[in-house]
Amino acid sequence: MKTVNGVALSLIAIVIVLFTSPATPAQHKHGQSGQKQASMMGMKSEMAKMMQSPHHKLMMAYMKSMADFATTLRDQAVKPGSLDAEFARGTVSELRHNLDAMDALHQKHMQSMSAEMQSKMQMMMEKMDKNRSMLKDQVSALEADVQPDKPDAKQVVTHANALLKHLGMMEKMGRAGTPRKKTGMKKMEMKKM
């Protein structure tokens, strides 16, 4: 559930990118109505406000934390020898905690959003739901991977890499339309076994 919140905010960021893309001025030149232009400007304003909200910033921090835990898990799994099951379970537990926290934030944000705004963002919301579902599936896969006394390190690496790839994509979307600054997030390198 908490992953849902993070993904929703990331998808909202995608909408911001779509509405701040270079195509917007070109559309205006081709006779876009004043009402449509005003609606888009209102949406941009709403999205910009959301991107600066403490909830969005907290969501991005949860995503960064998940990326850090997933990287740590993957890096341990690629080392020679067996993966310590207790370590792996603790790390995956932290991934679940962050995911749940993100989901709670998302739910709170959705409840505060007007019906009109939800209607305007319906397509984006559907994409966000898909992303949330993917995050949940990836964390669930890791939870299953670490249950045995001797986790299969190759499976852990595969699922951790999938999670890292998805989080990297979401991080880019979540920062779209905002000035570039150092975020502290490192590029996520994919290691193959």
Secondary structure, DSSP 8 states (H G I E B T S, - for coil): -HHHHHHHHHHHHHHHHHHTSTHHHHHHHTT--HHHHHHHHHHHHHHHHHHTSHHHHHHHHHHHHHHHHHHHHHHHHTSSS---HHHHHHHHHHHHHHHHHHHHHHHHHHHHS-HHHHHHTHHHHHHHHHHHHHHHHHHHHHHHHTSSSS--HHHHHHHHHHHHHHHHHHHHHHHTTS-----S---------
